[in-house]
Amino acid sequence: MKDSSNDHTDKYGGSLENRCRFAVEVIDAIIHEIGVDRVGIRLSPFVDYMDCFDSNPHVLSTYMVQQLNKHKGFLYCHMIEPHMTIVDGRMQIPHGLLPFRKAFNGTFIAAGGYDREEGNKVVIDGYTDLVAYGRLFLANPDLPKRFELDVPLNKYDRSTFYTQDFVIGYTDYPFFNGS
């Protein structure tokens, strides 16, 4: 969908609508097969992995949200925040998803650097319905329990993410021992 990587010259390239056509067709087909109430999507408007970016991520993502809204009962829209920054030694989340949250008619899930405190705050404030915790969950197999008890979290090791090693990384983070 992103204009930096979509170089199609057919009906799936060029205009915004054409670049989104394949995703919209896939969503429609899945809804037809299993029902709208079982379909959700994750969009990453600000992610630029592998030099895949869009010159106007707000317009692209707003268009996709509008397409999702055509399906009453679409399960959820899950989006990742723009890149975080560190200010005074603390991670700052830019909260760049609000326009999409306001535009989407269903359950909205925000991800991207949230801790327990900030996650609770954005839900209470209505910024999002739910918060996803990717990296924290990778390093804390018992994350909900740790949040409930408000105990220290394991630090994650990015170098072990998405590797082929079955011993180091996903499976070796310790559970909270209760002390």
C-alpha positions in Angstrom: 0.0 0.0 0.0 2.9 2.4 0.7 4.0 4.5 -2.2 7.7 3.9 -1.7 7.4 0.2 -2.4 4.3 -0.2 -4.6 5.5 0.2 -8.1 2.7 -1.6 -9.9 1.4 -0.1 -13.1 -1.8 -2.2 -13.1 -5.0 -1.8 -11.1 -3.0 -2.3 -7.9 -0.6 0.6 -8.3 -0.5 4.3 -8.7 -3.4 6.0 -7.0 -4.2 5.6 -3.3 -7.3 3.6 -4.1 -5.4 1.3 -6.4 -2.5 0.8 -3.9 -5.1 -0.2 -1.2 -7.2 -2.3 -3.6 -5.4 -5.6 -2.8 -5.8 -5.2 0.9 -9.4 -4.2 0.6 -10.1 -7.2 -1.7 -8.5 -9.6 0.8 -10.5 -8.1 3.7 -13.7 -8.5 1.7 -12.9 -12.1 0.8 -12.1 -13.0 4.4 -15.3 -11.3 5.7 -17.2 -13.3 3.1 -15.7 -16.6 4.3 -15.8 -16.2 8.1 -17.9 -13.1 8.9 -17.1 -9.5 9.7 -17.2 -10.1 13.5 -14.1 -12.3 13.2 -11.9 -10.0 11.2 -9.5 -7.5 12.5 -6.4 -5.8 10.9 -3.2 -4.3 12.0 -1.9 -1.2 10.2 1.5 0.3 10.6 1.2 3.8 9.2 4.5 5.1 10.4 6.7 2.0 10.2 9.4 2.2 7.6 11.1 -1.2 7.8 13.1 -2.2 4.7 12.7 1.3 3.3 9.0 0.8 3.0 7.3 4.1 3.8 4.6 6.3 2.5 4.9 10.0 1.6 1.6 10.6 3.4 0.8 8.0 6.0 -2.1 9.9 7.5 -4.0 10.0 4.2 -3.2 6.3 3.5 -4.3 5.1 6.9 -7.4 7.3 7.0 -8.4 5.9 3.7 -8.0 2.3 4.9 -10.0 3.1 8.1 -12.8 4.5 5.9 -12.8 1.2 4.0 -13.0 -0.8 7.2 -15.9 1.3 8.4 -17.9 0.1 5.4 -18.1 -3.2 7.2 -20.4 -2.8 10.2 -19.1 -4.9 13.0 -15.5 -5.1 11.9 -13.7 -6.6 14.9 -10.8 -4.3 15.4 -8.2 -2.0 14.0 -4.8 -2.3 15.6 -2.2 0.4 14.8 1.4 1.2 15.9 2.4 4.6 17.2 5.0 6.7 15.4 8.6 6.3 16.6 9.2 7.0 20.2 11.7 9.5 21.5 13.5 9.6 24.8 13.1 12.8 26.9 14.8 13.2 30.3 15.6 9.5 30.2 12.0 8.4 29.8 10.4 7.0 26.6 7.9 9.5 25.1 5.0 8.1 23.0 4.0 10.7 20.3 0.3 9.7 20.4 -0.1 10.1 16.7 -3.0 7.7 16.3 -5.8 9.9 17.5 -7.1 10.9 14.1 -7.4 7.2 13.2 -9.0 6.3 16.5 -11.6 9.1 15.9 -12.2 7.9 12.4 -12.6 4.2 13.1 -16.1 3.0 14.2 -15.0 -0.1 16.0 -12.6 -1.4 18.7 -9.3 0.4 18.4 -6.0 -1.1 19.6 -2.8 1.0 20.0 0.7 -0.4 20.3 4.1 1.1 20.5 6.2 1.6 23.7 3.4 1.6 26.3 4.1 0.6 29.9 1.5 -0.3 32.5 0.9 3.3 33.6 0.7 4.9 30.2 -1.4 2.0 28.8 -3.9 2.4 31.6 -3.9 6.2 31.1 -4.6 6.1 27.3 -7.5 3.7 27.8 -9.0 5.7 30.6 -8.6 8.9 28.6 -10.4 7.3 25.6 -7.4 7.6 23.3 -7.8 3.8 22.6 -10.0 0.9 23.6 -7.1 -1.5 24.2 -3.3 -1.5 24.3 -1.0 -4.1 22.8 2.3 -4.9 24.5 4.6 -6.6 22.0 8.2 -6.3 23.3 7.0 -6.4 27.0 5.1 -9.6 26.4 8.1 -11.2 24.6 10.2 -10.6 27.7 7.5 -11.3 30.3 5.5 -14.4 29.7 3.4 -13.5 32.7 2.9 -9.9 31.8 -0.8 -9.6 32.9 0.1 -11.0 36.4 3.1 -8.6 36.6 0.8 -5.7 35.7 -1.8 -6.8 38.3 0.9 -7.0 41.0 2.8 -3.9 39.8 6.1 -5.8 40.0 9.3 -5.2 38.0 9.4 -6.4 34.4 12.2 -8.4 32.7 14.1 -6.2 30.2 13.8 -7.4 26.6 16.8 -8.2 24.4 16.1 -6.9 20.9 18.9 -9.0 19.4 16.9 -12.2 20.1 13.7 -11.0 18.4 12.7 -12.9 15.3 15.6 -15.2 15.2 15.9 -18.9 14.5 17.3 -19.7 17.9 14.8 -21.8 19.9 16.7 -21.6 23.2 17.7 -17.9 23.6 14.9 -15.3 23.4 11.3 -16.2 23.4 11.5 -19.2 25.7 14.1 -18.3 28.3 12.7 -15.2 30.0 11.9 -16.0 33.7 8.4 -15.9 35.2 7.9 -13.7 38.3 8.7 -15.8 41.4 6.6 -13.9 43.8 9.3 -12.3 45.9 
